[in-house]
Amino acid sequence: MSQTPFADLKLFITGPTYVRPEIRQAGLLPEFGHRDSENAKRFKPIMANLKKVAQVGDDHQVIIFNGSGSNALEASIRSLVADNETVLNVSVGAFGDFYHKMAVVNGKKNAQLKFEPGRAIDLAGLEAALVEHKPQVVTVTHNETSTGVTNDMTAACALIRKHGAMALVDGVSLFGGAPTCIVASGAAMYSTSTQKSLGLPAGFGIAFVSKEAVEKAKTVKNRGLTTDLIGQLGRAEKNQTLTTPNCTLANQLYVQLEDIVNKEGVENRFARHAVMRDMVQAWILTLPGYEPFAQEGFRSATVSTVKCPMAMTGAKLKEVKEAMRGHGYLFDPGYAKLNTALEEAGKPAVFRVGHMGDITPDMLAPYLETLKAVLISA
Ligand SMILES: Cc1ncc(COP(=O)(O)O)c(C=O)c1O
């Protein structure tokens, strides 16, 4: 290969994330025709293994969207919110706001319920909003990547269902690193993508759709084309994508899922992520002046957030990022809009540690040690 100017950094950001050598290598597997019999050799096991990672059975169908998680999220809005209905968008951070924006720009009648950054969904607040707005559909973020909060999906969805609404869940930064709770929560559609806890490059949105959602979608008008769940399912039932897929990524997804399901094991993978969350929490306690940012009891298994002392400003975190680059790492200096808002309010900045996908405790330990030294000397 001719020389490139690219650095081979280890990505500890919140997606895209580190891709292990075996998966890079899988990108060299043969290209194929997406309407040829070779396609099903990849996508049939991919669909079956995705259900194993999601821990769902025959009551759910899998759709693979070209694009990324946002394409699946937008399809949920276009196909599952009718024009005469109200969608309540529950936000605990930037990605909850993002789902809300999708409802707004698609012209859906909407309401928004927001919680303070770092806090999880408060069930009493959710219930009050359900009573006030009487939505038919509610969107929720399972894992809020900007704040490192994992909501209790089962409890939130139970409440949403009690009030007669359908729950659409954004599981983009959790899927592959922790249980989806799709069956226990009764979520109608759960969306995710490849470049986070699945440890792959970006390129597909992935959705799990319940029978209830399929029946509802049939009644909704103007579902678009690539955002039409029914059109997508017509192809998914044949283990195909609606439009031409990225063959390189499909090969990598096949290999990665075989490894997750048959080598590491789904439960072991979830346990590994929980260990990394606990490692970061223990590490924060060794850092004078630093504190966990996310609410206790709701801290994510895939992304941790750290509240800095006042002297470690957003600008200084960018210097830390450059120092970490010198050590071969890509550090995450925090979600930019969140840090701007926090600093404008006179509050300390927050940085993130992405520990998702194929990052292991053995990789995280030296990363945290290096980061500690850099933070202390900054
Ligand atoms: C929680 C969450 N939702 C949605 C998105 C958007 O997903 P994608 O970039 O795969 O379209 C992201 C991306 O970071 C995310 O973290």
The ligand as an ORCA input file, in Angstrom:
! r2SCAN-3c Opt
* xyz 0 1
  C     -27.023      8.138     21.562
  C     -26.763      8.453     20.123
  N     -27.807      8.562     19.291
  C     -27.639      8.821     17.990
  C     -26.396      9.013     17.450
  C     -26.233      9.244     15.989
  O     -25.824      8.020     15.464
  P     -25.044      7.890     14.075
  O     -23.862      8.768     14.155
  O     -24.736      6.420     14.006
  O     -26.004      8.318     13.026
  C     -25.269      8.936     18.277
  C     -23.915      9.178     17.761
  O     -22.996      9.466     18.471
  C     -25.469      8.638     19.645
  O     -24.422      8.526     20.472
*
